[in-house]
Amino acid sequence: MEELDFVAIGDITTDEFIQLRSDRAMVSKDLSGRNVLSMYFGDKLEFENAVNVPAVGNSPNAAVSANRLGLKTGLVTDIGNDEGGKEITQWLEKEGIDTRFVDIQEGKETNHHYVLRYGPERTILIKHEKYDYVVPEMGSPKWIYFSSIGEHGIQYHHDIAQYVQAHEGTKLSFQPGSFQILLGHEALKDVYEACELFFCNKEEAQQILATDESDIPELLKRMRDLGPTIPVITDGPQGAYALADDGVWHMPMYPDPAPPVDRTGAGDAFSSTFTSALALGHDIPTALRWGPINSMSVVQYVGAQAGLLTREQLEDYLAKAPADYVARKV
């Protein structure tokens, strides 16, 4: 078996992006201050357009990102024996992803999600098919990147942690999805402890740690106490922070060339690019410089993969970066 550099594990879907009309939907705030998308109940609402984007999801997006950056990449995921599954397989093969670990499950449907777009933001209607999750024999890839799966897959988390622990040369990068965050760190204690890299945003860190602490260096230290060697926390326009052995590093955002079109996949782009940089032998400050560039590019397109950069394209952006686009200790 050819050893891979990067194996992503997680659910895959086709996203159907529906662009809502601003005169047929509205955004307001609830009593807690959260934005609420509203449409009139019972109406027939015209929309601008709809676009199908196959083979996406946190981990598939990461796989495409790593592959375009030059890593030998595979994907562990599950699909149904249906037209949606065939389309996904063809798309992955076109992207150059190793599909030997894509499990086609009879009697199951391939995931299909609906993305309601309102400006650059989106609300996603999701439904995870209940697949029979099994960790395949993958050899000893340099990195396993694990992210969102269905709510019924709790044992799968423990199986992945055991696989990493049994393969000394394999490192785990964990970017939890919404369900995994809701589970709490105690339920996934072995996964956190097996992590070399861990990614979340500031609000997710507060939720995981059950705290209202807002100081990111402190949140990073508490996150490391759960097990991850290198925790990384993003904070929207404020940039990204990583805790290394020599302290906390901060990286600003890369400037947008134009207003964002669609923010879907920005987090996946950052996390997978950071992981890929380490897999390619770079240090943490360099990984912090790489990540925001792919995020910047992704939000200029509809969907999570169209804007993912090749290594050459990313290095071109690095060469043109502003003078203050550097990682600094905080």
Secondary structure in CASP SS format (residue, H / E / C, confidence):
PFRMAT SS
TARGET T0000
AUTHOR 0000-0000-0000
METHOD secondary structure of the structure
MODEL  1
M C 1.00
E C 1.00
E C 1.00
L C 1.00
D C 1.00
F E 1.00
V E 1.00
A E 1.00
I E 1.00
G C 1.00
D C 1.00
I C 1.00
T E 1.00
T E 1.00
D E 1.00
E E 1.00
F E 1.00
I E 1.00
Q E 1.00
L E 1.00
R C 1.00
S C 1.00
D C 1.00
R C 1.00
A C 1.00
M E 1.00
V E 1.00
S E 1.00
K E 1.00
D C 1.00
L C 1.00
S C 1.00
G C 1.00
R C 1.00
N E 1.00
V E 1.00
L E 1.00
S E 1.00
M C 1.00
Y C 1.00
F C 1.00
G C 1.00
D C 1.00
K C 1.00
L C 1.00
E C 1.00
F E 1.00
E E 1.00
N E 1.00
A E 1.00
V E 1.00
N E 1.00
V E 1.00
P E 1.00
A E 1.00
V E 1.00
G C 1.00
N H 1.00
S H 1.00
P H 1.00
N H 1.00
A H 1.00
A H 1.00
V H 1.00
S H 1.00
A H 1.00
N H 1.00
R H 1.00
L C 1.00
G C 1.00
L C 1.00
K C 1.00
T E 1.00
G E 1.00
L E 1.00
V E 1.00
T E 1.00
D E 1.00
I E 1.00
G E 1.00
N C 1.00
D C 1.00
E H 1.00
G H 1.00
G H 1.00
K H 1.00
E H 1.00
I H 1.00
T H 1.00
Q H 1.00
W H 1.00
L H 1.00
E H 1.00
K H 1.00
E H 1.00
G C 1.00
I C 1.00
D E 1.00
T C 1.00
R C 1.00
F C 1.00
V E 1.00
D E 1.00
I E 1.00
Q E 1.00
E C 1.00
G C 1.00
K C 1.00
E C 1.00
T C 1.00
N E 1.00
H E 1.00
H E 1.00
Y E 1.00
V E 1.00
L E 1.00
R E 1.00
Y E 1.00
G C 1.00
P C 1.00
E E 1.00
R E 1.00
T E 1.00
I E 1.00
L E 1.00
I C 1.00
K C 1.00
H C 1.00
E C 1.00
K C 1.00
Y C 1.00
D C 1.00
Y C 1.00
V C 1.00
V C 1.00
P C 1.00
E C 1.00
M C 1.00
G C 1.00
S C 1.00
P C 1.00
K C 1.00
W E 1.00
I E 1.00
Y E 1.00
F E 1.00
S C 1.00
S C 1.00
I C 1.00
G C 1.00
E C 1.00
H C 1.00
G C 1.00
I H 1.00
Q H 1.00
Y H 1.00
H H 1.00
H H 1.00
D H 1.00
I H 1.00
A H 1.00
Q H 1.00
Y H 1.00
V H 1.00
Q H 1.00
A H 1.00
H C 1.00
E C 1.00
G C 1.00
T C 1.00
K E 1.00
L E 1.00
S E 1.00
F E 1.00
Q C 1.00
P C 1.00
G C 1.00
S H 1.00
F H 1.00
Q H 1.00
I H 1.00
L H 1.00
L H 1.00
G C 1.00
H C 1.00
E C 1.00
A C 1.00
L C 1.00
K H 1.00
D H 1.00
V H 1.00
Y H 1.00
E H 1.00
A H 1.00
C E 1.00
E E 1.00
L E 1.00
F E 1.00
F E 1.00
C E 1.00
N E 1.00
K H 1.00
E H 1.00
E H 1.00
A H 1.00
Q H 1.00
Q H 1.00
I H 1.00
L H 1.00
A C 1.00
T C 1.00
D C 1.00
E C 1.00
S C 1.00
D C 1.00
I H 1.00
P H 1.00
E H 1.00
L H 1.00
L H 1.00
K H 1.00
R H 1.00
M H 1.00
R H 1.00
D H 1.00
L C 1.00
G C 1.00
P C 1.00
T C 1.00
I E 1.00
P E 1.00
V E 1.00
I E 1.00
T E 1.00
D C 1.00
G H 1.00
P H 1.00
Q H 1.00
G C 1.00
A E 1.00
Y E 1.00
A E 1.00
L E 1.00
A E 1.00
D C 1.00
D C 1.00
G E 1.00
V E 1.00
W E 1.00
H E 1.00
M E 1.00
P C 1.00
M C 1.00
Y C 1.00
P C 1.00
D C 1.00
P C 1.00
A C 1.00
P C 1.00
P C 1.00
V C 1.00
D C 1.00
R C 1.00
T C 1.00
G C 1.00
A H 1.00
G H 1.00
D H 1.00
A H 1.00
F H 1.00
S H 1.00
S H 1.00
T H 1.00
F H 1.00
T H 1.00
S H 1.00
A H 1.00
L H 1.00
A H 1.00
L C 1.00
G C 1.00
H C 1.00
D C 1.00
I H 1.00
P H 1.00
T H 1.00
A H 1.00
L H 1.00
R H 1.00
W H 1.00
G H 1.00
P H 1.00
I H 1.00
N H 1.00
S H 1.00
M H 1.00
S H 1.00
V H 1.00
V C 1.00
Q C 1.00
Y C 1.00
V C 1.00
G C 1.00
A C 1.00
Q C 1.00
A C 1.00
G C 1.00
L C 1.00
L C 1.00
T C 1.00
R H 1.00
E H 1.00
Q H 1.00
L H 1.00
E H 1.00
D H 1.00
Y H 1.00
L H 1.00
A H 1.00
K C 1.00
A C 1.00
P C 1.00
A C 1.00
D C 1.00
Y C 1.00
V C 1.00
A C 1.00
R E 1.00
K E 1.00
V C 1.00
END
